[in-house]
Amino acid sequence: QVQLVESGGGLVQPGGSLRLSCAASRSIASFNTMGWYRQVPGKQRELVAVRTRGGNTNYANSVKGRFTMSSDNAKNTVYLEMNSLKPEDTAVYYCKVTISGLRSYDYWGQGTQVTVSS
């Protein structure tokens, strides 16, 4: 079992910045992938950024150049730095990790609300 706790969401004006954190209950080095997703009411949850164990990070086209995913192994925490925020970035942001072996298991955090509005 893995527990993930997101934090850092809030209300920010357009053009502003936020940093989301996702604290894991075990070593993040054990995860095959770590990712950030977001969801708005009435729409499907969408990928924002995903990092593989090898260190490759892919971003959704809508956030490329504005969002940066990073991690701190010592703190078992994954971050999402969000800059130049737009109203369309408003959503609940979720952290997800995957552990793969004979089977793959996905673990999700509870989500944190990000609202971009003037």
PyMOL commands that set and color helices and strands:
alter all, ss='L'
color gray80, all
select helices_A, chain A and resi 28-30+73-75+87-89
alter helices_A, ss='H'
color red, helices_A
select strands_A, chain A and resi 4-7+10-12+18-24+33-39+46-52+57-59+67-72+77-82+91-100+104-108+112-116
alter strands_A, ss='S'
color yellow, strands_A
deselect
rebuild
show_as cartoon
